[in-house]
Amino acid sequence: MTKKDTGAIVIEQCDSGFRDEVAAMPGGANIRKCYACGTCSAGCPVTGIDETYNCRTIIRQILFGMREEVLSSKAIWLCLMCYRCYARCPQQVNFTDIMRALRHLAVREGFASPDMLAKEEEFDRTAQVLRRDLVNGAVTGKKSSAPTTKKKAVRA
């Protein structure tokens, strides 16, 4: 744990190599360029439904080396992978790809169950099918029924 009950960051407990590890991952190259402008959070659809979700906080935690806090956080599983943050970021911090890499790290290091990635992929697919069905219903004026999905082979 890198925070005491006071909320202070305990430097001795931070993993200084964590930010370098994340920066070396696909999409992570520009993470050190983040200057916390908030554009990512302002455009994020998740922040519209969960006010505790904050892209800037996750980036700061990575930069401070707060490995355990980041990898054990439910926040890394809330990202919709829509790339809206990346498209709007003035520093081209690819937060979406960073989140994907963090999910894989969380599983690899035992902070999440091995099947979590497959569960997340199936959940995302179901959400997209539901969205499609609701849009189709709104366009055609027909009430949508339960979402219809074809079971797709899921990568583990």
Order of alpha helices (4+ residues) and beta strands (2+ residues): alpha-alpha-alpha-alpha-alpha-alpha-alpha
